[in-house]
């Protein structure tokens, strides 16, 4: 069991998938910081990408999960912050590579584009893959300090 805090957030289009991913996190023993949204009423995805960046920057969570309709908009919003490396994921290989080579600290899903089983498997892979370091460390450093 882990005591690691994982933040999770979505817009209205990602609300259903967010809740399933949150359930998996809890079942795996993670602590979960739910940043919203809390229903399917229309909201603005940038607000939730920014909330994720703030939670990680302020050490309220070590990693995060974001979901919007396509995953694109919320990824852009989160990645505007130097402390975030949000990777839009479509399968478990992408999740593995995002951690191994990019030290991604936020996994992002398109709630309207990915199947539930693929998303759950990808989240599991993301959480259980460590950064490889080595030649990738300098590249990751360049992402945070352009």
N, C-alpha and C positions, 0 to 999 in steps of 0.2 A: 504494500500500500504506500502511496506517495502522499506527502503533505504539500506538494508543489501547488501554488495558486495559478490557475489558468483563467484568464479573462475571456469572456465570450460576448459577442454582440452581433446584432443583425438589424436590417431594416425590415419593413413589413413583408417584403417578398421572401426574405430568408427566415422568417419567424418559425415556421414549422420545422425546418431542418435544424435550426439553432437549438430548439428544444430537444430534439433527438440526440444531437451531439452533446448537449449538456448532460443528458441522462447517461450517456456512455462515459463521460468524464467522471461523473459522480460514482458510477458503478466500478470504475477502475481505481477509485480511491483518491482522485484529485479533489482539491478544494476548487470551487468555481466562483468567480466574481462575474455576475451577470450584469452587463452594462446596458441591457435593453435591446431592442424594444420589447414591450410586453404584450403586444397584440398585433393584429393585422391592419390597423388603421395606418394610412399613408404617413410616412415620415421621410426625412432627408438622410440618405445614407452617409454623407460626409460627417454628420454629427457623431455617428457611431464609430467611424474610422478614427476620428480625432479623439474620441473617448478612449479607444483602445491605446492609441499612442500615449496619451496622458497616463493611463494606468500602468503601462510598462515603464515609461520614463520615471514615474514616481514610485517605482518598486512595489506597487500594489499587486502586480502579477509578473511572472517571469516570461510567460508565453501567452499567445492569444489565438482565438478562433473568430473569424469574421464571415458573415454570410449576407449577400444581397442577391438580387435576382440573377444577375450574370456573374457576379463576383468582381467585375471590372471596376465599377465606380468606387466601391468601398476599398479595393486595393489601392487605387490611385490616391484616395483620401488618406489612407494610413501611411503610404509610402512617401508622403510629403514631409514626414518627420524623420530626422537623422537617426533616431534610435529604433526605427522600425524597418524590418526586412520582411515584408508581407509577400507571400507567394500564392498566386492563384493556382489551385491544384485541380486536376481532372482525373487523377488516378494515383495509386499507391507508389508507382515508380517516380512520378513527379514529386510526391511528398518526400520520398527517400532522398532524391537528388537535391531538393531544396534545403534539406538539413545537412547532408554530407558536404556539399560544395558551397552553399550560400549562407549557411548558418541562419536560415530563416527563423524568425521568432514568432511569426504569425502565419497561420495557414488560413487560406481564404477559399470559399466555395461559392459557386453560383447555384443558389437554391432551386432555380428553374431549369438548370442544365445538367445536374449530376444526380445519379441514382442514390438512394439511401444507403444501400450496401457498399457501394464504391466510396461514398463519403465516410462512412464509419471505418472502413478498412484503411482509407487514406489517413484519417485522423490517428488511428492506432500506429501506423507506420511513422508518421510525423513525430509522435510523442516518444517513440522508442528508437529513434535514429539519432546518433550523436554527430556533431560537426567533425569532419575529417581533419581540419586544420591544414598544416603543411603549406603547400603552394597556394591554397585557397585563402589562407589567413590574410595575406596582404591585399587580396582582391576584396575581401569583405571589409577590411579597414578602409579601403578607398570608397566603398559605398557609404560609410558613415562620415567620412571626412573628405568630401570632394574638393 
